[in-house]
Structure formats: C-alpha cells, structure tokens
Amino acid sequence: MTAGTDISPPQVPRVDGGCSIKGVVNEVEDQNEDKLKNLNQGNSAKPPRNLSAMRHCSSSARLIEPELDVGIMGSKPQHENSGFIPVFHSGSCSEKGPKQYMEDEFICVDDLRQHLGSAANLSSQGAFYGVFDGHGGTDAASFTRKNILKFIVEDSHFPTGIKKALKSAFLKADHALADAKSLDSSSGTTALTALILGRTMLIANAGDSRAVLSKRGRAIELSKDHKPNCTSERLRIEKLGGVINDGYLNGQLSVARALGDWHIKGSKGSKSPLSCEPELEEIVITEEDEFLIIGCDGLWDVMSSQCAVTMVRKELMQHNDPEKSSRALVVEALQRNTCDNLTVVVVCFSADPPPKIEIPRSHRRRSISAEGLDLLKGVLNNP
C-alpha cells in the first residue's frame, strides 16, 4: 500500500487590511454564493492526489456538505415497493500498472438470461460481475473467472437460495484449484462477485477487493477488506493457530481470505486460518442507487471510496459511459503512484446519467472567515 502524505487543513484566504466592515462581509458572502453555485452545477473539484488510503473519505472529497438536506432535481421519495426496474450497463478497465506481470481478472455479464440461456430458468432479469486478484501467478484468477458463475448456477440451491449457492460455489472453486494439476499449490486469488436478480443484489467477497455503491452521490461500502490486521480477521486467524507477521498471514500472504493457496491451507477439510468463505451483503436496488464500483486493491490502496464515487459520478454526468469512467479511475490511481495491478468495473443501474445535485435555497448559510471575524472585531474595538 502506498504511504499517504499528511494534509494540512486548507488555509482560508486572508483579508487585506484597510477593508471596511461591509466589504469584508460582502466578500465572504460572494465567495459562499460562488461555492454554492458550483455545487448546483455539479462542478466538484478533482480529488487531491496525495490523500492517504482510507476506508471513509474526508469531508473535502464529498460532493455535498454533510449538514445540508440535499435533494435530487426531479426526484421523489423512494420506497421498496416502487415500480423501479434497473437497467444494467457496465464498463471496465484493467492495467498492469508498475508490476511486472498482470495477475488480475474480471467478468461482466449485463444480461444473465441471455448469457445462460433458457436452461438457467430465471424468472427475472439478472446480471453478474466479478473481479479476481491473483497472486503466485495468473492461473488461479483466470481459472476462477472462467468457472465461478458455472459453479453458482449449477448449484442445487440456485436461484431460490442464492446465498447458499454463492457460498457453495466459492468452496467448489477453492477445491477445484486444489485438484487442478496444472496449478501450483502456491497460486491463489481473491474473489469479489456481484450477482443481481431482479432488484436484489448480493455481494460476495473473499479478499481485499472492494464493492462500493453510489446512493445519490454518497459512497456506501458493500464489502469489507479482508486484511490480516482487521480485528475480526485477526481474532479468527489466531483462534485457528495462525500468526500475523508485519501484516502478513503466517508471514506469507497479505490477505486473510482467498481461494487456492493450498501451501498454506494444507489438506482439504482441515481448518485453516486462510478462509475461502465469502462474506455476503444483500441490498434491494432503488432509484437512489446510481451505480456500483468494484475494484481490486490496486485502486483502493491510493483512493478512498467516496473519492472514487465522486469521480465516477462526475464522469457519468458528462458522457454517461461506464467504460470511460472506469478508465478515469485507473488513470487517476496510476497518477497517485499505485504499486499494484489495476482492475475496475463500473455498473450503472439506469440508462440515464446521474441527476444534478440540488441544494435548497432555504438551507444556504452566510458565514465569515476567521480572519474576517478578527478584522471585524478590531474595527469595532477601535472606532
């Protein structure tokens, strides 16, 4: 992970001496009005490149001020029983980056019924997406990409018991990697998938890739990075006899969950501190849910979830092209000096671009900078 640089709070411009009280207040009011106009036009600034990697973005990277009651132009209150029907279209971008080899893989299926054919017996529309970050070679990630969807739909619980089918598919893929004679036992991969049936989306994650939802411009993380130092993972690892050295599981692996890596797991059926079991997160897609970003850790090492959502939303408002949006994230991560391969998938839930942010006039506030306040006090104290 690239080390971050400490950022000092933005300095408020000083007010030159000799200004009248009225001039100080008017100048600050004009600045605030300009900022609000920019927000209404959706012209949010590009996130700074020297932000340290973090799970939650600072307020400077948000589209809106958190205390404002922000609405979407032309939107109505949303309920789960609304007639909203998502329309899926996706784009992806994958780059080797500074590493010598490309070990990432991904899959994008916007129309699951067309992809699977009539044999799947799906009663509603569906889609499937995934990213796989391999290590010890590309074979494990490539094998998982080719087989994970087949393992899901061929499971006896699919499509009525999706959660059981997903967990079973991850286990089957893990065992298949152990049985594949062409694969080295030290080869492994993380796996993050998004399965959508109707309006129900189920995220399954084993590893440190991440899924982030944009809900009216706000980043909602739908997965947890399975790092060995994460408290819940550390407790699980230590309970099963594993150790963590300098952030690495048994001093060898930088993730706490993965498929493959049988040189660590030992024999099939044994309890291992390295788990292949995915964590699941289920949501019902509404009109407020604009798009999904799934990416390998090469992106999240140098960019927060909110910064990624802000960038993609701005891109989609300009051209409504998820592929260009995913490429913009990859280019930005490269400029921020990521040390890993980069793979990003952007999935839109509507044929239309995200709407503009609207800030109600009644919530606009007038304020004065600290320097302006000091100047005002000085003038009042020295008539």
N, C-alpha and C positions, 0 to 999 in steps of 0.2 A: 504494500500500500504506500502510495506516495505521501511523504510527510507534508503536512499542511503548514501554512505560514500564518502567524498571528496577525489579526487585522485590527487596527485601532478604530474606534468609532469615528464616523465621518465628522469632519470639523465643520461647524456652522460658520458661514462667511461673516467676517467682522463688519460692523457698521462704522464707516469713517466718522471721525469727529466733526463737529460743526453742523450735523444734520438736525433739523427741527424735530420735535416730538411727532408732529403729524407725518413728517417724511419717513421716520423710522417705521411707524405703524403701517403706513401705506405701502412701503416697500415690502414688508413681510407679508401683508395681505396679498399683494400682487404675486409674490412668489408662491404662496399657497394656492392661489387660484390657478396659476400655471401648472402646478403639480397635479391638481385635481383634473384639469382639462386633459392632461396627458394620460391620466388613468382612464378617463372616459373614452379616450381614443384607442386604448389598448396598446399604447406605445411604452410598454415596460422595458426598462433597460436590460441589456445583456448581462447575465450574472457574472460577477468577477471571477477571474481565472485562478486566483490564489486562495480560494476558500478551501479549508481543510475538509476532508471527507467526514460526513456526519449523517446520522440517521434522520435528523429533523433539520430543516432549513431555518436559518435565521430570518428575522422579520424583513431584512433588507432584500431577500430573494423572493418574497411573496408578491403576488400580483396586486394585493389589496391590503389596506391597513386592517389589522385584526379587529379593532373596536368598531369598525363601521358595519352597518347592516347592509350588506351588498346584495343587489338583485341582478338577475339576468334580464336583459331587454326582451320583452315579449314573452317571458316565461310565466308559468303558472305553478302553484303548489303541486308537488308530485306525491303520488300515493302508489303503493304496490299494486293496486287493482286498476291502475290507469291502462289505457289501450296502447301504450308504447311498445313498439316492436323494433328491436335493434337491427341495424343493417351493418354487416361486418365488411370492412375493407382494411387491409393491412399493408405494411411496408417494412422492409428490413434492411440492415446494413451490417456487414461483417468485415473487419480489417485485421490483419496480422499484427499491426502496431509495431512496437520496438522489439518484440520477441523474435527468436529465430524461426520458430515453427508456428503454424496456425493449428490450435487444438480445439477451437470452438465449433459447434454445430448448431443449427436451428431448423425449425419446421413451421410452416404457415399453411393452414387449411381454412379458407374463409367459408367454404360450403361443405360441411361434413357429409350431408346426404349425397351430394354429387360425388364426393371423393370415395365414399364407402360403397355406394350403390344400394340397390334395393335389399341386399342381404342384411344390412345393418338394422332395418326395421325401426327407423327413427320416426317418431310421431311429430316432431317439431324440427325447425331449423337448428343448425348447430355449427360450431367452429372449433378448431383445435390449434394451439400454438405451443411452442416449446423452445427453450434454449438449453444447451448442454456444454459445459465447460470441462474439457478433458484434461487429464494430466498423465504423465508417463506415456505420452503418445496420443495420436488421434483416434486409435481404433475403438476405444470404449465409447467415446462420444458419438462416433459415426454409427456404431452398432446400435446404441440406444436410440438414436434418432430414427433409424430405419425400422425399429421393432416395437417401440413403446406404444404407439397407437394401436398396432395389431394386438398386443397383449391386453390392452384395455377393452377393445370391442369384442374380443373373443372370450372374455371372462364371463362366467355364468351369471354374474350379478349385473352386467350391463344390458340395457341402460337404466333399469329400475333402481339398482343400488350402486350409484356412481362412486360413492366414497369407498366402498368395499372393492369395487373393480379397480380403482386407481391404486389403492394400497397393494392389492394383489399383483397388479401389473409391474409396479416398481420392484417387488420382491422377485417376480419371474425374470425381469430384466437383469437383476443382480445375479441370480443363479445362472442365467444364460451366459453371462460374462465369465463366470467361473468354469462353465463347461466348454466354452469356445476354445478349441485347441490353438487357434491362430492368434489368440490374445495372450500377452504376457500377464502374469499374476500381479504385477505392479501397475498395470494400466487401470485407470478409473475415470469417473466423470461425475460431476454434479448434474442434477436434472431439475428443471422447473417447467411445469406444464400448466396451461390454462385450457380447460375443457368447458365449452359453453353449449348448453342445450336449452333452447328457448331463451328465457331471460335469466336462467340460473348459470352462474359462472363459478367453477370450482378450481381453485389454485392448489397445485400440489408441488411442494418444494423439498428437495433434499440437497443441501449445499448452500453456497453463498451467492447464488444469483438472486435477483430480486424482482418482484412484480409490484408496480405502483399504478394506482388508479387516479385519474383526474376527475374530481367531483366539483364541477363548476370552478375549475382552476385551482382547487385545493388538493394537495397530494395526500393520498391515502395508501399506506403501505399494506399490501395484502400478503406479504411473506416476511419471514424473519431470516436474517443472515445466520447460517449455522457455523459460526466460528467457535473453535475450541474454548476460547476465553469467555464466551457468553455464559452467564451464570447457570442457566438451566442445563446447557450442554456440558459444562464443566462438571456439575454435580452428577449427571448421568454417566459421563466418561469415568470419573473417579470411582463411582459405585461399581462399575464393571471391571475395575482393575487397570484402567488406562491412566496415563500420565500426560501432562501438558508441559512441554519444554519450550519456552520462548514463543508461546502462541501456536505451537505445532503439536498435534495429536501424536503421542509416542515419539515426539521429536522428528516426525516424518511428513505429516500432512497438515495443511493449513485450514482444512475444513473438518467439521465434526460429523457430517453425514455425506455419503457419496455411494454411488453404485460401483461395483468392482473393487479394486484394491484388495485382492484376496491374500496378498502377502501380509496384510495387517489383520484381516478378519479370521484367518486360519481356515477351518473346515466349515462346510455348510451345516447350519443347525446350531452352531455354537454361539454363545452370547459374546458379542464383540462391542468394544467401545465405539467403533466406527459403524454407524447405523445407516441402513438403506431406506428406513421407513420415512415416508414424506409427511410433513406437516400440512394439513389441509385448511383452507379458508374458503367459505362459501358466501356469495352475495347474490342478491337479485338486482339486475341491471335496471336502472330507471333513466328518465330523461336527463337527470342531473349528472349522470355518469357519461363523460365525453369520450375518453379513450383510455387505453391501458398501455403501459410501457413495461416490457420485460427485457432484462439485460443481464449479461454476465458481469462478474465483479470488476472487470476492467473499467466499466463505466462508473460504478458506484464507489470505487476507490478514490475518485477525484471529483465526484459530483453528488450533491445531496438530492434526495427525492423531489423536493419542492423546486429546486433549480431546474431539474430535468422536465418536470411538468410545465413550468413557466416557459421554457424554451420551446417545447413541442407545441404548446397552445398558441404561442405567438406565430410559429411557423404555419400551423394549420389554418389560422385566421388569414394568412397571406395567400396560401396556394391550395390548402385542403389536400395535401399529398403526404400520406404517412411515410412513404419511402424517403422523400426529401427530408422529412422531419427526423427520421431515424439517422439519416446521414449527417444531419446537422449536429446531433448529439455525439456521434462518433468523431466528427471533426473537432468539436469543442473538447472532448476528452483527450484527443491527441495533442491539442494545443496546451492542455493542462498537464502534459507530460505523464500520462498513464504509463504504467510499466507492464501492462498485460495485453493480451488479445482483446478485441472489442467486438461484441455482438449485441445488437439492439433490434427489437421488434416493437413496432407501434401498431396498435389495433384500434381503429375507430369504430364507434357504435352507432354512428349516424352518417347519412350521405352528405349532410350539411356541415360546414365548418363550425367550430365553437362560436357562440354568440359573444358580442362585446359585453364587457363588464359595465354596469351602470351604477353610479353612486348617487343615491337620493340627495337632492339639494338640502333637505331639512337636516341632514347629518353633517353638512360641511361646517367645519370649525375654523375660527380665526385664532391664530396664535402669534407669539412674538419670540424671537430667538433670545437666548441667554444674554448675548452681547447687547441686543437691542433693549432688553429689560434693564440692564445695568446703566445704559446710556440714559434711558428714561428716568430712572431713579436719580441719577446725577443732575439732570436738568431740573427735576422737581425740588431737589435739595439745595440747589444753587440758583435761585430766581434772579 
